[in-house]
């Protein structure tokens, strides 16, 4: 990681932003740890880079979910189940879920799309998403940075190797599970309605539509 930054300089921060656009917890931890150990990576630049990348990535997924989510999910049963779970969390926790879904395993990748499907106002999601991306970026940069200071370089290396081993085992488990999955299609559960849909703004074309009709719009 340190060699990558030494070779690419400022362009490495753009790579960090691009990585965070899709995912990036492990990358951020490694980069922050390398910055503490070598002094080649500025933690503030790193945090701002992954903050922006993560924010833009989830804005894109929100927009796609708002425009195409329900139709697209009919072709993706696995994603449909995850979105149903995310909608339940959104119904129960509201704003708190939007601020913390980056830390929730199992719904992280579909939570933004679920907010779009639920009909959340674009401006409201953008504000919450910007705050949430900052919390996420700051947390993981700080975790990687202070891990070296607390554990020392040697023990940090052992910790990172342990994380790497866990990631490999997890990926192997997912591959085996996918390989052993029956060929018959699995009926996905129906997406639940959002009980507090009135909290979200409806598009102008739906003004005057009854609450029941609005709830039906977000259900498959």
Order of alpha helices (4+ residues) and beta strands (2+ residues): alpha-alpha-alpha-alpha-alpha-alpha-alpha-alpha-alpha
